[in-house]
Amino acid sequence: MTTSSKLTPIALPPAATEVWDELVQADRVHRRVYTDDGIFAREMDNVFAATWVYLAHESEVPQPNDFRQAWLGTRELIVARDEAGVIRVFSNRCSHRGASVCRQHRGNAEQFTCPYHGWRFDNRGQLFGIPGKNAYGPVFKARDMHLARPAQVASYKGFIFATLNPDAPPLIEHLGNAARYLDDWINHNGGADNLVLAGVQRFRLACNWKLIWDNVGDGYHVPFSHQSLLLMTNARYGGGDMGYFADADRSRMTNSALDNGHTVIDQRPEMHAESAWRLQRPQPGREPYEDHVAAAYGEQSARVLNTTVGAGMNLNIFPNLALIGNQVQVLQPTATSATVMHWYATRRKDADAEINTMRLRTQEDFPVMGEMDDAVNFEECQRGLLNSPEDEWVDMSRHYETGQDVAAQDGIVQGPVTTDIHMRTYYAQWKRLMRASPVLRVEKGKL
């Protein structure tokens, strides 16, 4: 059985195409896009349900019966590995009265029991137990009452995505030319079978999700927002990581528009020009770690040290997945002015304990010392947009008129690292999705 949900338009004039063109222009965005509850509600259908959205990584459910919660925007799901080792995705919403059947973020369970009336489901989402089932008649028994499954679920080298849109193109087509950068990021971490997500920091922010997304591809803010971090690094250690952002437009870094709203900031020409390890701020245990790597890996020690630090890119897979350094950032919109931001650390299966410990120390650096700067800015932007409604526009015109965003290979448009091409690119995709009228579907039939 397939259940469909036809979208209800937001309360806008009939000329929807013209309305979206008014709200999102070539070089600026109207404040309503960040503050309007109707627009947010439509985003949860048209963006976070009707296109491919990242849910989880396969390494988070490594064993049979492992599970974790995940989200398609505000829709809560369960990602589980069943007894046969197959990845399953289904709604965390009892098919009886709607209560959540799982109230833990992650764990290991062969079945899920709804605490309300005791209905039981296996870890494929299949209903197998109803207390007092003899009270239900043939009409009820003819209905499919299993937990709802998204129209499509697919995995790319361990990254699990889903959509409620049965007409969405295949995942690999959605990734488009971003897949080559994703491959680079995965290879920096030793390959798809070598990567493990290992722990998470969560930030609950009083801002619209797009204010965070604006920033994941912003190479302009670094020397200003993170000035205290850069000044401290320079004063104590004579420079270091991110110092190359001081005169960013003269650097070899780039900011590129990819397919379907995806973008990438490529810092590798600066960060990995010689030794990314040498640019890092000192971490606890750095000197003993260098001695360990030299003794254990000999001529390969320089390569091993550089795998400890980030891949040197911000790869942004619209609408909610950003790969920053060696970390995985995931956005979870919860309301028009509220977002949960998840920062996942990673480790390598092929690395010894000393390497993975130093990877963690390195990954703690920016979320602890830099993300606080960004978080304050996100919330202050939201406050300003709400408190000054007469000042209507958000600018995204940097390098729009300089002619420095130019066509490169494989359909990529590349510009200076401080260009606003990231915002212009993802908003073009956002507008295409918001104009559409998809039919969202879930499957509740027996597997």
C-alpha positions as CSV (number, residue, x, y, z in Angstrom):
1,M,0.0,0.0,0.0
2,T,1.2,3.5,-0.8
3,T,0.1,6.5,1.1
4,S,0.4,9.9,-0.6
5,S,0.2,13.5,0.8
6,K,-0.6,16.3,-1.6
7,L,1.1,19.5,-0.5
8,T,-0.9,22.4,0.8
9,P,0.4,25.7,-0.7
10,I,1.5,28.4,1.7
11,A,-0.7,31.5,1.9
12,L,0.9,33.4,-1.0
13,P,-0.7,35.0,-4.1
14,P,-1.6,32.6,-7.0
15,A,1.4,33.6,-9.1
16,A,3.7,31.4,-7.2
17,T,6.6,31.6,-9.6
18,E,6.6,35.3,-9.5
19,V,6.4,35.2,-5.7
20,W,9.5,33.0,-5.3
21,D,11.4,35.2,-7.8
22,E,10.5,38.2,-5.6
23,L,11.7,36.5,-2.4
24,V,14.9,35.1,-3.9
25,Q,16.6,37.4,-6.4
26,A,19.9,36.9,-8.2
27,D,22.0,38.7,-5.5
28,R,19.7,39.1,-2.5
29,V,17.1,37.2,-0.4
30,H,14.1,38.6,1.4
31,R,14.1,38.3,5.2
32,R,10.7,36.4,5.1
33,V,12.6,33.4,3.8
34,Y,14.2,33.2,7.3
35,T,11.2,34.3,9.4
36,D,8.0,33.1,7.8
37,D,6.3,30.1,9.4
38,G,4.4,29.2,6.2
39,I,7.6,29.2,4.2
40,F,9.2,26.9,6.8
41,A,6.3,24.5,6.7
42,R,6.6,24.3,2.9
43,E,10.3,23.7,3.2
44,M,9.7,20.7,5.4
45,D,7.7,19.2,2.5
46,N,9.3,20.6,-0.7
47,V,13.0,20.6,0.5
48,F,13.4,18.2,3.4
49,A,10.9,15.6,2.2
50,A,10.9,15.9,-1.6
51,T,14.6,15.7,-2.2
52,W,17.4,13.5,-1.0
53,V,18.3,14.2,2.7
54,Y,21.2,12.7,4.6
55,L,20.1,10.6,7.6
56,A,23.0,8.7,9.1
57,H,26.2,6.8,8.4
58,E,26.3,3.0,8.2
59,S,29.1,2.9,10.8
60,E,26.6,4.3,13.4
61,V,24.6,1.0,13.2
62,P,27.4,-1.5,12.8
63,Q,25.8,-4.6,14.4
64,P,22.6,-6.4,13.8
65,N,19.7,-4.8,15.7
66,D,21.6,-1.5,16.1
67,F,19.5,1.6,15.6
68,R,19.6,5.4,15.8
69,Q,17.1,8.2,15.4
70,A,17.3,10.4,12.3
71,W,15.3,13.2,10.8
72,L,13.9,14.4,7.4
73,G,13.5,18.0,8.6
74,T,10.9,17.7,11.3
75,R,9.9,14.2,10.4
76,E,11.5,11.7,12.9
77,L,12.7,8.4,11.6
78,I,14.6,5.3,12.8
79,V,17.6,3.9,11.0
80,A,18.1,0.3,12.0
81,R,20.2,-2.7,10.9
82,D,18.0,-5.7,11.0
83,E,18.9,-9.2,12.1
84,A,20.1,-10.0,8.5
85,G,22.3,-6.9,8.5
86,V,20.1,-4.9,6.1
87,I,19.7,-1.2,6.7
88,R,16.1,-0.3,7.3
89,V,14.5,3.2,7.6
90,F,11.0,3.8,9.0
91,S,8.9,6.4,10.8
92,N,9.2,6.8,14.6
93,R,5.4,7.1,14.7
94,C,3.2,4.3,15.9
95,S,0.6,3.4,13.3
96,H,-2.0,3.2,16.0
97,R,-2.3,6.7,17.6
98,G,0.9,8.4,16.5
99,A,3.0,8.1,19.6
100,S,6.8,7.6,19.1
101,V,7.8,4.0,19.4
102,C,11.5,4.8,20.2
103,R,12.5,7.4,22.8
104,Q,16.3,6.8,22.8
105,H,18.7,8.4,20.4
106,R,20.5,5.1,19.7
107,G,20.8,1.6,21.0
108,N,20.4,-2.1,20.1
109,A,16.9,-3.7,19.9
110,E,15.2,-6.5,18.1
111,Q,11.9,-4.8,18.4
112,F,10.1,-1.5,19.4
113,T,7.1,-1.4,21.7
114,C,4.9,1.6,21.7
115,P,4.6,2.7,25.4
116,Y,1.0,3.9,24.8
117,H,-0.9,0.7,24.0
118,G,1.8,-1.8,23.7
119,W,1.8,-2.4,19.9
120,R,5.0,-4.1,18.9
121,F,7.1,-3.7,15.7
122,D,10.3,-5.5,14.7
123,N,13.4,-3.7,13.6
124,R,12.2,-3.6,10.0
125,G,9.2,-1.6,11.1
126,Q,6.8,-4.5,10.7
127,L,3.9,-4.8,13.1
128,F,3.7,-8.2,14.8
129,G,2.0,-7.8,18.1
130,I,-1.3,-6.1,19.1
131,P,-2.6,-6.6,22.7
132,G,-6.2,-7.8,22.5
133,K,-6.1,-8.2,18.7
134,N,-9.4,-10.2,18.7
135,A,-11.2,-6.9,19.3
136,Y,-10.3,-5.8,15.7
137,G,-12.4,-6.8,12.7
138,P,-11.7,-7.7,9.1
139,V,-11.7,-4.1,7.8
140,F,-8.9,-3.2,10.2
141,K,-7.0,-6.4,9.4
142,A,-7.1,-5.5,5.7
143,R,-5.2,-2.3,6.3
144,D,-1.5,-2.0,6.3
145,M,-0.5,-1.0,9.8
146,H,3.3,-1.3,9.6
147,L,5.5,1.7,10.3
148,A,5.7,4.0,7.3
149,R,8.8,3.8,5.1
150,P,10.2,6.6,2.9
151,A,9.5,6.3,-0.8
152,Q,13.2,5.9,-1.5
153,V,16.3,5.0,0.6
154,A,19.8,4.8,-0.8
155,S,23.4,4.7,0.5
156,Y,26.5,6.2,-1.1
157,K,29.7,4.7,0.3
158,G,28.2,4.5,3.8
159,F,26.2,7.7,3.7
160,I,22.5,6.9,4.0
161,F,19.9,9.2,2.4
162,A,16.2,9.1,2.0
163,T,13.3,11.0,0.3
164,L,9.5,10.8,0.4
165,N,9.5,11.7,-3.3
166,P,9.1,8.6,-5.5
167,D,9.9,10.7,-8.5
168,A,13.2,12.0,-7.2
169,P,16.2,11.1,-9.4
170,P,18.6,8.4,-8.2
171,L,20.9,9.5,-5.4
172,I,24.0,9.4,-7.6
173,E,22.3,11.8,-10.0
174,H,21.4,14.1,-7.1
175,L,25.0,14.1,-5.9
176,G,26.2,14.9,-9.4
177,N,29.7,16.4,-9.6
178,A,29.8,16.7,-5.8
179,A,30.4,12.9,-5.7
180,R,34.1,13.4,-6.8
181,Y,34.7,15.7,-3.8
182,L,32.9,13.3,-1.5
183,D,35.2,10.5,-2.8
184,D,38.2,12.7,-2.1
185,W,37.0,13.3,1.5
186,I,36.3,9.6,2.0
187,N,39.7,8.7,0.6
188,H,41.4,11.1,2.9
189,N,39.9,9.1,5.7
190,G,41.1,5.8,4.4
191,G,38.1,4.7,2.2
192,A,34.5,4.0,2.6
193,D,35.0,0.8,4.7
194,N,37.5,2.5,7.0
195,L,35.4,5.5,8.2
196,V,33.6,5.4,11.6
197,L,31.5,8.2,13.0
198,A,32.6,8.4,16.7
199,G,30.7,10.8,19.0
200,V,28.8,14.0,18.5
201,Q,28.5,17.5,19.8
202,R,25.0,19.1,19.5
203,F,24.2,22.7,19.4
204,R,20.6,24.0,19.9
205,L,20.4,27.3,18.1
206,A,17.8,30.0,18.1
207,C,18.0,30.6,14.3
208,N,16.6,29.5,11.0
209,W,18.5,26.5,9.5
210,K,19.5,28.5,6.4
211,L,21.5,31.0,8.5
212,I,23.8,28.0,9.4
213,W,23.7,26.8,5.8
214,D,24.7,30.2,4.5
215,N,27.8,29.9,6.6
216,V,29.1,26.5,5.6
217,G,30.2,27.8,2.3
218,D,31.2,31.3,3.5
219,G,35.0,32.0,3.1
220,Y,34.6,35.7,3.8
221,H,33.8,35.6,7.5
222,V,36.8,33.7,8.8
223,P,39.3,36.6,9.7
224,F,36.5,38.6,11.3
225,S,34.2,36.1,13.1
226,H,37.2,34.0,14.3
227,Q,39.6,36.9,14.9
228,S,40.2,36.1,18.5
229,L,41.2,32.5,17.6
230,L,43.5,33.6,14.8
231,L,45.1,36.4,17.0
232,M,45.7,33.9,19.8
233,T,47.2,31.4,17.4
234,N,49.5,34.0,15.9
235,A,50.6,35.5,19.2
236,R,51.3,32.2,20.9
237,Y,52.6,30.1,18.0
238,G,53.5,32.5,15.2
239,G,50.7,31.6,12.9
240,G,49.0,28.3,11.9
241,D,45.8,26.9,10.5
242,M,43.3,29.3,8.9
243,G,45.9,32.0,8.8
244,Y,45.8,31.9,5.0
245,F,42.3,33.5,5.2
246,A,43.9,36.8,6.2
247,D,44.1,37.8,2.6
248,A,41.8,35.1,1.2
249,D,41.0,36.5,-2.2
250,R,44.7,36.5,-3.0
251,S,45.1,32.9,-1.9
252,R,44.9,29.7,-4.0
253,M,41.7,28.6,-2.3
254,T,38.5,28.4,-4.3
255,N,34.7,28.4,-3.7
256,S,32.7,26.4,-6.3
257,A,29.1,25.8,-7.4
258,L,28.3,22.1,-8.0
259,D,25.2,20.3,-9.2
260,N,21.8,20.6,-7.5
261,G,22.7,23.3,-4.9
262,H,25.8,21.6,-3.6
263,T,29.0,23.6,-3.2
264,V,32.6,23.2,-2.0
265,I,35.3,25.4,-0.4
266,D,38.6,23.9,-1.3
267,Q,41.4,24.9,1.1
268,R,43.8,22.2,0.0
269,P,46.0,24.4,-2.1
270,E,46.9,26.3,1.0
271,M,46.3,24.0,3.9
272,H,48.0,20.9,2.3
273,A,50.6,22.8,0.2
274,E,53.4,21.6,2.5
275,S,52.3,20.1,5.8
276,A,48.7,20.5,7.2
277,W,50.0,18.9,10.4
278,R,52.5,21.7,10.9
279,L,49.8,24.3,10.6
280,Q,47.7,22.9,13.5
281,R,47.5,24.6,16.8
282,P,49.3,22.5,19.5
283,Q,47.2,19.7,20.9
284,P,47.8,17.9,24.2
285,G,50.3,15.1,23.6
286,R,51.5,16.4,20.3
287,E,55.2,15.7,20.8
288,P,54.8,12.1,22.1
289,Y,52.4,11.5,19.3
290,E,54.9,12.7,16.7
291,D,57.5,10.4,18.2
292,H,55.1,7.5,18.1
293,V,54.2,8.0,14.5
294,A,57.9,8.3,13.5
295,A,58.8,5.1,15.3
296,A,55.7,3.2,14.0
297,Y,55.5,4.4,10.4
298,G,59.0,5.5,9.5
299,E,59.1,7.0,6.0
300,Q,55.3,7.2,5.9
301,S,55.1,9.4,9.1
302,A,54.5,12.6,7.2
303,R,51.6,11.1,5.3
304,V,50.1,9.6,8.6
305,L,50.4,13.0,10.4
306,N,48.5,14.7,7.6
307,T,45.7,12.2,7.8
308,T,45.3,13.2,11.5
309,V,44.1,16.7,10.4
310,G,41.2,17.7,8.1
311,A,40.7,17.0,4.5
312,G,41.0,20.7,3.7
313,M,37.5,21.3,2.3
314,N,34.0,22.3,3.2
315,L,31.9,20.1,1.1
316,N,28.2,21.0,1.3
317,I,25.6,18.5,0.2
318,F,22.3,20.5,0.1
319,P,20.2,20.7,2.2
320,N,21.7,19.3,5.4
321,L,25.1,17.6,5.1
322,A,28.4,19.4,5.4
323,L,31.8,17.7,5.6
324,I,34.2,20.1,7.3
325,G,37.7,19.0,8.1
326,N,37.4,15.3,9.2
327,Q,34.0,16.0,10.7
328,V,30.4,15.5,9.6
329,Q,28.0,18.4,10.3
330,V,24.3,17.7,10.0
331,L,21.4,20.2,10.3
332,Q,18.1,19.4,11.8
333,P,15.5,22.1,11.5
334,T,13.0,22.0,14.3
335,A,11.1,25.3,13.9
336,T,11.3,28.5,11.9
337,S,13.7,30.0,14.4
338,A,15.2,26.9,15.9
339,T,17.8,24.4,14.6
340,V,19.8,21.5,16.1
341,M,23.3,21.3,14.6
342,H,25.1,18.0,15.0
343,W,28.9,17.8,14.8
344,Y,30.1,14.2,14.4
345,A,33.8,13.3,15.0
346,T,35.3,10.5,12.9
347,R,38.0,7.8,13.4
348,R,39.7,5.4,11.2
349,K,39.5,1.6,11.5
350,D,43.0,1.2,10.2
351,A,44.5,3.6,12.7
352,D,46.0,2.7,16.1
353,A,44.7,4.2,19.4
354,E,47.3,7.0,19.3
355,I,46.3,8.2,15.8
356,N,42.6,8.2,16.6
357,T,43.1,10.0,19.9
358,M,45.1,12.7,18.1
359,R,42.4,12.9,15.4
360,L,39.9,13.5,18.1
361,R,42.0,16.2,19.8
362,T,42.3,17.9,16.4
363,Q,38.6,17.6,15.7
364,E,37.8,19.2,19.1
365,D,39.7,22.3,18.1
366,F,37.3,24.2,15.9
367,P,33.9,23.2,17.3
368,V,35.1,24.2,20.8
369,M,37.1,27.3,19.9
370,G,35.5,28.5,16.6
371,E,31.9,27.3,16.4
372,M,31.0,29.4,19.4
373,D,31.7,32.5,17.3
374,D,29.5,31.3,14.5
375,A,26.7,30.2,16.8
376,V,26.4,33.7,18.3
377,N,26.4,35.2,14.8
378,F,23.6,32.9,13.6
379,E,21.4,33.8,16.5
380,E,22.2,37.5,16.2
381,C,21.3,37.4,12.5
382,Q,17.9,35.8,13.3
383,R,17.3,38.4,16.0
384,G,18.1,41.2,13.6
385,L,15.8,39.8,10.9
386,L,12.9,39.4,13.3
387,N,13.4,42.8,15.1
388,S,13.9,45.0,12.0
389,P,11.2,43.9,9.5
390,E,11.3,47.2,7.5
391,D,14.9,46.4,6.5
392,E,13.9,43.7,4.2
393,W,16.9,42.2,2.4
394,V,19.8,39.8,3.0
395,D,22.8,40.4,0.7
396,M,24.6,37.6,-1.3
397,S,26.2,39.8,-3.9
398,R,29.9,39.3,-3.1
399,H,31.8,38.8,-6.4
400,Y,28.4,38.7,-8.3
401,E,29.6,41.6,-10.5
402,T,33.3,41.1,-10.6
403,G,33.4,38.4,-13.3
404,Q,35.6,36.2,-11.1
405,D,33.1,33.3,-10.9
406,V,34.0,31.4,-14.0
407,A,33.2,28.1,-15.6
408,A,35.6,25.2,-14.9
409,Q,35.6,21.6,-15.8
410,D,32.7,19.1,-15.3
411,G,30.0,21.8,-15.1
412,I,31.6,23.4,-12.0
413,V,31.6,27.2,-11.6
414,Q,34.6,28.3,-9.6
415,G,35.3,31.6,-7.8
416,P,37.5,33.2,-5.1
417,V,37.1,31.7,-1.7
418,T,35.1,34.7,-0.4
419,T,32.5,34.7,-3.2
420,D,28.8,34.3,-2.3
421,I,28.4,31.7,-5.0
422,H,27.5,29.2,-2.3
423,M,24.4,31.1,-1.3
424,R,23.5,32.0,-4.9
425,T,23.8,28.3,-5.9
426,Y,21.8,26.7,-3.1
427,Y,19.1,29.3,-3.2
428,A,18.6,28.7,-6.9
429,Q,18.0,25.0,-6.1
430,W,15.9,26.0,-3.1
431,K,13.7,28.1,-5.4
432,R,13.3,25.3,-7.9
433,L,12.2,22.9,-5.1
434,M,9.8,25.5,-3.5
435,R,8.1,26.1,-6.8
436,A,7.4,22.4,-7.3
437,S,4.2,20.4,-6.4
438,P,5.5,17.0,-5.5
439,V,3.4,14.2,-4.2
440,L,5.0,12.7,-1.1
441,R,4.7,9.0,-0.5
442,V,5.3,6.4,2.2
443,E,5.1,2.7,2.0
444,K,3.3,0.7,4.8
445,G,2.9,-2.7,3.2
446,K,4.3,-6.0,4.4
447,L,8.0,-6.6,3.6
